[in-house]
Amino acid sequence: MSKFTEMLKVKRGYDWVGTNQKGFRTVKRNGKWGLVNKNGKELIEPKYDLLHRFNEGLALVELDGKYGYIDETCEVVIPIKYENTSYVNRDGVRVQLNGKWGLVDKANNVIVPFEYDKIGSSYQGLIQVELNGQSYHIDKAGNLVTVARWVSHYMG
């Protein structure tokens, strides 16, 4: 353990200090997660049940069983209200609300409405979705393009 990490643990009472990732370190105190910058300045006090690393400029957070995302300014940009989520990619973020899956962009604008039992990854501009046991391909506007002939490994 580095002297810097040890200093943060002692000075701030953190139970755990993560490695430097793009200028941020996750920290844990009393079972809650927060964030400090590379100099040790606390950016987010430990309050989240879960805080993932940044990916595509967003970090997944969990609070009281709900999920959302913060950006690199530590602002919540996708509200912590979703029941489930998956990774962030260039197409957006797959999230579940009221038992249905949809796709939002990094500002929480709905790309694909929350109508689907499952939503998969995209391929050649099409997104695979499942509704009532049938798989379909839709475009980003939500228009049905074709019945799916391939199955995604990433269906949420």
N, C-alpha and C positions, 0 to 999 in steps of 0.2 A: 504494500500500500504506500502511495506517495505521501510525502510530508503535507502537501496541499490537501489531499483527501483526508488525512488524519486531522489536520487543523479544522477542516469543515465539520467533521464529525464531533470533535470536542467542543469547538466554539459555538456551533449551532444546535448541537444535540441530535444530529442526524444519525439514524441507525445504519444507513447505507448511502453511499455516494457513487454514482455511475461514472463511467469514463466520458471524456470530452467527445461530444458528437456535434460537429458543426458549431462549436461555440457554446453548447448547452450541456448541462449535466443533470440527469434526473437524481432526485434525492428522496429519501424515505425517512419519515419520523412517525412513530406510534401507529404504524400500519397505513399511513397516508402518503401519497406521492406529490412532489412539487418539482420545481425547476430552478436551477441557478445558472448564471452565465459562467463563462470561462474564468472569470476573476472571483467567482464565489458569491456574487451579489444575488440575493434571493429575488427571483422574478415572479415566482408563484409559490406562495407558502404551501407546505404539504397539506392538501385538502382532498385530493382525488383518490378514489379507490384503485385507479389504474391510470398510468400515463405512459404511453408508448413513445418511441423515438420519432423524430420528424421524418416524413416521407412525402415527397412532392410538396414540401412547404407546410404540411399539416401534421399534427400529432393527435392520435386518438386518446381521449380521456373518458373515464367512467366515473360516475357519481350516483350513488344510490340505485345501482342496477340499470342506469340509462347511459347511453353513449352519445358522444359528440366529438368535435375536433377544435383544437386551438391552432392559430397560425404562429409564425415565428416572432410576432410582437406580443405573444401570450394572450391574445384576445380570442374569445370564443367566437368562431365564425360559422360553425355548424352546431346549432343548439344541442345541449345535452338532454335530448328527449327521445332518442331512438332506442328501440328494443334490441337491435342487433345491427351489426355493420361488418364490412369487410374492408380490404385494403383500398387505398387511394391509388388511382391510376389516371392516365391522360383523359379517360372518358368521364371521370367523376368518381363519386363515392356511392357504393351500394349501401342503402340503409333500409331498415325495416320499421314500419310504423303501423300500429293497430293490426299487426299480424300480416301485413302485406309489404312487399318489397318494391322499392323504386330507386331512382338514381338522381342524385343532386350534384350540382357543381360545387366548387370550393367556397362559394358565397351562399350556399344552401338554396339556390334557385333550383326548382324541380326540372329535371331534364326528362325523366321517364316517370309518369305518375305512379302512385302507390296503389297498384291494382293487381300485382302478380304474386303468386305463391312462391316463386323463386326467380332470381335474376342472375344470369351468368356473365361471363366476360364477353367482350366484343370481338368480332372477326370481320375484317374488310368493311368496317363501318356499320355493321349490324350487331344488335345485342340479342342474346338468347334469353328468352323468358319462358316461364312455365305457368300455365293457368288451367286449373281443373284437370291436371294430369297430362295435358298436351303441351308440347314445346313448340315455340314460334320464334321467328326472327322479326325484330322490329327495328325501325330506324330511330335516330335520336329524337325525332318528333313524336315517337310513339305509334307510328303507323305500322300496321301489319304488312310485312313484306313477303314472308313465306313460312310454311311449316318447317320446323328445324329438322335437318338431316344429320346433324352432328350433336354430340352431347358434351357440354363443358365440364371440366373437372372442377370448376370454380362456381358452380351454382350455389347461391346463398339461400 
